């Protein structure tokens, strides 16, 4: 079978995607698969690279150009006896757009479907859904770009009326800490909101709290499995994009040193969130844990990082699933979901 690997992309998380893809390709079982590289440039051009029968030796080999690869249209990736592995993070990759294309092409693919991807990528929509099923979250204010331009003082009043400093300001549809800033007063809040709007049309302002950051990995379609929690051990207020993915300065503790009942509660909330969002394949649920062991679900990532120091594969390794076996399981879950949907469509007809 051929694995068509989609990576790169137009989002600010382009480099994370390339790093995740290189790491994934090191662990793939080439006895069973060939890999077709399809690289999406930051300008949105699709490039079809060589067919791999073994792992690439350098990450630079994955950064294709029109001189080294074939320029194609997105629909040209359709092939029989293949599955797409979209190792894409952020908008135009993790937000349901690529998943919608693959559904139209009737191709199996790894990871969450259209609705799950779209809702999981959008922090505000995620909060609305989790609120409906009773999963605890920190207080927040959602901000539209239109209202910010027309009535900035009303936004300040709303934030300062329902939240206290410090606050954290995030673009609604970015991940990997891109565009996130801490605000300690009105001036820094204004700057943070303006920067967040460079990345998205909607912004969420969240209450800052003193808390540890723990994460749960989720795997499965109908049968949903979760891991013990891992912790991002803080030495600063929060880890930015470079700390998480480029210089590897974030310290992970797996499993997290927390009471057994907190592990179980976090796993229960993670599974509940996964089911509420109609998850399939994989996700990573990120929580805040206060000093009195209160849990708040912060984010649901439907395509978490796959770098050598990413939390998701390390959490499953702690549960006894090796990196290569995890990738194989994700492929099989994608094939299974595609078959089930085809079977349903036949029944409907």
C-alpha positions as CSV (number, residue, x, y, z in Angstrom):
1,X,0.0,0.0,0.0
2,X,1.1,3.5,-0.7
3,X,1.0,6.2,2.0
4,X,0.6,9.7,0.6
5,X,2.1,12.0,3.1
6,X,0.8,15.6,3.0
7,X,3.0,18.1,4.9
8,X,4.2,21.7,5.0
9,X,1.2,23.9,4.5
10,X,0.3,27.6,4.5
11,X,0.0,28.1,8.2
12,X,2.5,29.5,10.6
13,X,3.1,25.9,11.8
14,X,4.7,24.9,8.5
15,X,8.1,24.1,10.1
16,X,6.5,21.9,12.8
17,X,4.7,19.9,10.1
18,X,8.0,19.3,8.3
19,X,9.7,18.2,11.5
20,X,6.8,16.0,12.5
21,X,6.8,14.4,9.0
22,X,10.5,13.7,9.1
23,X,10.2,12.0,12.5
24,X,7.2,9.9,11.4
25,X,9.0,8.8,8.3
26,X,11.9,7.5,10.4
27,X,9.6,5.0,12.2
28,X,7.3,3.9,9.4
29,X,7.3,0.2,8.5
30,X,8.7,0.3,4.9
31,X,8.4,-3.5,4.6
32,X,4.6,-2.8,4.1
33,X,4.5,0.6,2.6
34,X,5.9,3.0,0.0
35,X,5.6,6.7,0.7
36,X,4.6,9.3,-1.8
37,X,5.8,12.8,-0.6
38,X,3.4,15.7,-1.3
39,X,4.7,19.0,0.0
40,X,2.6,22.1,0.3
41,X,4.6,25.3,0.2
42,X,3.8,28.3,2.4
43,X,2.4,29.9,-0.7
44,X,0.0,27.0,-1.1
45,X,1.7,25.3,-4.1
46,X,1.4,21.5,-4.1
47,X,4.6,19.6,-5.1
48,X,4.8,15.8,-5.7
49,X,8.2,14.5,-4.7
50,X,9.9,11.1,-5.0
51,X,8.5,7.7,-3.9
52,X,10.3,6.6,-0.8
53,X,11.0,3.0,-0.1
54,X,13.2,3.8,3.0
55,X,13.5,6.7,5.5
56,X,14.9,10.0,4.4
57,X,18.3,10.7,5.9
58,X,18.0,14.5,6.2
59,X,15.0,16.7,7.0
60,X,16.1,19.1,4.2
61,X,15.1,16.4,1.7
62,X,11.5,17.0,2.5
63,X,11.5,20.7,1.6
64,X,10.7,20.4,-2.1
65,X,10.8,23.1,-4.8
66,X,9.3,23.3,-8.4
67,X,12.8,22.5,-9.6
68,X,13.1,19.2,-7.6
69,X,9.5,18.1,-7.7
70,X,6.4,18.0,-9.9
71,X,3.8,20.8,-9.5
72,X,0.4,19.2,-9.1
73,X,-3.2,20.1,-8.4
74,X,-4.6,18.9,-5.0
75,X,-7.0,16.4,-6.8
76,X,-4.0,14.8,-8.5
77,X,-3.1,12.9,-5.3
78,X,-6.0,10.5,-5.8
79,X,-4.7,6.9,-6.2
80,X,-6.2,3.5,-5.6
81,X,-4.8,1.3,-2.8
82,X,-3.4,4.3,-0.9
83,X,-4.1,6.2,2.3
84,X,-3.3,9.8,3.0
85,X,-1.4,10.8,6.2
86,X,-2.0,14.5,6.6
87,X,0.8,15.6,8.9
88,X,-0.5,19.2,8.8
89,X,-0.9,21.6,11.7
90,X,-3.0,24.7,12.0
91,X,-5.3,26.3,9.4
92,X,-5.6,24.7,5.9
93,X,-4.5,21.4,7.3
94,X,-5.9,20.6,10.8
95,X,-9.1,22.6,10.4
96,X,-11.2,20.4,8.2
97,X,-10.3,21.9,4.8
98,X,-7.9,19.1,3.8
99,X,-10.2,16.5,5.4
100,X,-13.1,17.8,3.2
101,X,-11.0,17.5,0.1
102,X,-10.1,13.9,1.0
103,X,-13.8,13.1,1.6
104,X,-14.7,14.5,-1.9
105,X,-11.9,12.4,-3.4
106,X,-13.2,9.4,-1.5
107,X,-9.7,8.6,-0.1
108,X,-9.0,7.1,3.3
109,X,-6.9,9.3,5.6
110,X,-5.4,9.3,9.0
111,X,-6.9,11.4,11.8
112,X,-10.2,13.2,12.6
113,X,-12.9,14.0,10.1
114,X,-14.2,17.3,8.8
115,X,-16.5,18.4,11.6
116,X,-14.1,17.2,14.4
117,X,-11.1,18.9,12.8
118,X,-13.0,22.2,12.2
119,X,-14.4,22.4,15.8
120,X,-11.2,21.1,17.4
121,X,-9.1,23.7,15.6
122,X,-11.4,26.6,16.6
123,X,-10.8,27.3,20.3
124,X,-14.0,29.2,20.6
125,X,-16.2,26.5,19.0
126,X,-14.4,23.9,21.2
127,X,-15.3,25.9,24.3
128,X,-18.9,26.1,23.3
129,X,-19.2,22.3,22.7
130,X,-17.3,21.4,25.9
131,X,-19.5,23.8,27.9
132,X,-22.6,22.0,26.7
133,X,-21.3,18.6,28.0
134,X,-20.2,20.0,31.4
135,X,-16.4,19.8,31.0
136,X,-14.8,22.5,33.2
137,X,-12.9,25.4,31.5
138,X,-11.2,28.6,32.6
139,X,-13.4,31.8,32.2
140,X,-12.9,33.4,28.8
141,X,-14.1,36.2,26.4
142,X,-14.4,35.7,22.7
143,X,-13.6,38.7,20.5
144,X,-14.4,39.3,16.8
145,X,-12.2,41.5,14.7
146,X,-15.2,43.6,13.6
147,X,-16.2,44.4,17.2
148,X,-12.6,45.1,18.2
149,X,-12.3,47.7,15.4
150,X,-15.7,49.3,16.1
151,X,-15.9,49.1,19.9
152,X,-12.5,48.4,21.5
153,X,-13.6,49.9,24.9
154,X,-16.5,47.5,25.1
155,X,-14.0,44.6,24.7
156,X,-11.8,46.0,27.5
157,X,-14.9,46.4,29.7
158,X,-16.0,42.9,29.0
159,X,-12.5,41.4,29.7
160,X,-11.8,43.4,32.8
161,X,-15.4,43.0,34.0
162,X,-15.3,39.2,33.9
163,X,-11.6,38.3,34.1
164,X,-8.7,39.6,36.1
165,X,-5.1,40.1,35.1
166,X,-3.0,38.2,34.0
167,X,-4.9,37.1,30.9
168,X,-3.8,35.0,28.0
169,X,-4.8,36.1,24.5
170,X,-4.9,33.5,21.7
171,X,-5.9,33.4,18.0
172,X,-9.0,31.2,17.7
173,X,-7.5,29.0,15.0
174,X,-3.8,28.6,15.6
175,X,-1.9,26.0,17.6
176,X,1.7,25.4,18.8
177,X,1.5,28.6,20.9
178,X,1.6,30.7,17.7
179,X,0.3,34.3,18.4
180,X,-0.3,33.7,22.1
181,X,0.7,36.4,24.6
182,X,0.2,37.2,28.3
183,X,-1.4,40.5,29.3
184,X,-0.8,42.0,32.7
185,X,-2.6,45.3,32.1
186,X,-4.7,47.1,29.6
187,X,-1.8,48.2,27.4
188,X,-0.4,44.7,27.1
189,X,-3.9,43.4,26.5
190,X,-4.4,45.7,23.6
191,X,-1.0,44.7,22.1
192,X,-1.8,41.0,22.6
193,X,-5.2,41.3,20.9
194,X,-3.7,43.2,18.0
195,X,-1.0,40.6,17.5
196,X,-3.5,37.7,17.8
197,X,-5.6,39.3,15.0
198,X,-2.5,39.0,12.7
199,X,-3.3,35.3,12.7
200,X,-7.1,35.1,12.7
201,X,-10.4,37.0,12.5
202,X,-11.5,35.8,16.0
203,X,-9.6,35.9,19.3
204,X,-10.1,34.3,22.7
205,X,-9.0,36.0,25.9
206,X,-8.6,33.6,28.8
207,X,-8.3,34.0,32.5
208,X,-4.7,33.3,33.6
209,X,-4.4,30.9,36.5
210,X,-1.6,29.4,38.5
211,X,-1.6,25.8,37.3
212,X,0.4,22.9,36.0
213,X,-0.1,21.8,32.4
214,X,-0.9,18.1,31.9
215,X,-1.9,16.3,28.7
216,X,-3.7,13.1,27.8
217,X,-3.4,11.3,24.5
218,X,-6.5,9.7,23.0
219,X,-6.5,7.0,20.3
220,X,-9.3,5.1,18.5
221,X,-12.6,5.2,16.6
222,X,-15.5,3.5,18.3
223,X,-13.1,2.0,20.9
224,X,-11.5,5.0,22.6
225,X,-8.4,4.6,24.6
226,X,-6.5,7.1,26.7
227,X,-3.1,7.4,28.3
228,X,-1.9,8.4,31.8
229,X,-1.2,12.1,31.9
230,X,2.1,13.7,31.0
231,X,3.2,17.1,32.4
232,X,4.8,20.1,30.7
233,X,7.1,21.1,33.6
234,X,7.1,24.9,33.7
235,X,10.2,27.0,34.2
236,X,8.6,30.0,32.6
237,X,5.0,31.4,32.4
238,X,4.3,29.6,29.2
239,X,6.2,28.0,26.4
240,X,6.1,29.7,23.0
241,X,6.4,28.2,19.6
242,X,10.2,28.1,19.6
243,X,10.4,26.5,23.1
244,X,7.9,23.7,22.2
245,X,9.2,22.8,18.8
246,X,12.5,24.3,17.7
247,X,14.9,24.4,20.6
248,X,13.3,21.6,22.7
249,X,13.6,23.6,25.9
250,X,10.2,22.4,27.3
251,X,10.6,19.6,29.9
252,X,8.2,16.7,29.8
253,X,7.5,14.4,32.7
254,X,5.8,11.1,31.8
255,X,3.8,10.0,33.7
256,X,2.9,13.2,35.6
257,X,3.5,13.1,39.3
258,X,-0.2,13.6,40.3
259,X,-2.6,11.6,42.4
260,X,-4.2,8.5,40.7
261,X,-7.7,10.0,41.0
262,X,-6.5,13.1,39.0
263,X,-5.1,10.8,36.3
264,X,-8.5,9.0,36.1
265,X,-10.5,12.3,36.1
266,X,-8.4,13.7,33.3
267,X,-8.7,10.5,31.3
268,X,-12.5,10.6,31.8
269,X,-12.8,14.2,30.6
270,X,-10.5,13.5,27.6
271,X,-12.6,10.7,26.5
272,X,-15.8,12.7,27.1
273,X,-14.4,15.6,25.0
274,X,-13.3,13.2,22.2
275,X,-16.8,11.7,22.0
276,X,-18.5,15.1,22.2
277,X,-16.4,16.3,19.2
278,X,-17.0,13.0,17.4
279,X,-13.3,12.2,17.4
280,X,-11.6,9.5,15.4
281,X,-8.0,8.4,15.0
282,X,-6.2,10.6,17.5
283,X,-6.2,13.7,19.6
284,X,-4.4,15.2,22.6
285,X,-6.3,16.9,25.4
286,X,-4.5,19.7,27.3
287,X,-5.5,20.5,30.8
288,X,-4.7,23.0,33.5
289,X,-4.3,21.5,37.0
290,X,-4.5,23.9,40.0
291,X,-2.8,23.4,43.4
292,X,-6.0,22.0,44.9
293,X,-6.2,19.4,42.0
294,X,-9.0,21.2,40.0
295,X,-8.9,20.3,36.3
296,X,-9.7,22.7,33.4
297,X,-9.6,21.4,29.8
298,X,-7.7,24.0,27.8
299,X,-7.5,22.6,24.3
300,X,-8.2,19.6,22.1
301,X,-5.6,19.0,19.4
302,X,-6.8,16.7,16.6
303,X,-3.4,16.4,14.9
304,X,-0.8,16.8,17.7
305,X,2.9,17.2,17.0
306,X,4.9,14.1,16.0
307,X,8.4,15.4,16.6
308,X,10.9,13.3,18.5
309,X,10.1,15.2,21.6
310,X,6.4,15.6,21.2
311,X,4.1,14.6,24.0
312,X,1.6,12.5,22.0
313,X,3.9,9.6,20.9
314,X,5.8,9.7,24.2
315,X,2.6,9.3,26.2
316,X,1.7,6.2,24.2
317,X,5.3,4.9,24.5
318,X,4.8,5.1,28.3
319,X,1.7,2.9,27.8
320,X,3.7,0.3,25.9
321,X,3.0,1.3,22.2
322,X,6.2,2.0,20.3
323,X,6.3,4.9,17.8
324,X,6.2,2.7,14.7
325,X,3.3,0.6,16.1
326,X,1.4,3.8,16.9
327,X,1.8,5.0,13.3
328,X,0.6,1.6,12.1
329,X,-2.4,1.7,14.3
330,X,-3.3,5.2,13.1
331,X,-3.1,4.0,9.5
332,X,-5.4,1.0,10.3
333,X,-7.9,3.2,12.1
334,X,-8.1,5.5,9.0
335,X,-8.6,2.5,6.7
336,X,-11.3,1.1,9.0
337,X,-13.2,4.4,9.2
338,X,-13.2,4.8,5.5
339,X,-14.5,1.3,5.0
340,X,-17.3,1.8,7.6
341,X,-18.4,5.0,5.8
342,X,-18.5,3.3,2.4
343,X,-20.5,0.5,3.9
344,X,-23.0,3.0,5.4
345,X,-23.3,4.8,2.1
346,X,-24.2,1.5,0.4
347,X,-26.8,0.7,3.1
348,X,-28.3,4.2,2.6
349,X,-28.6,3.6,-1.2
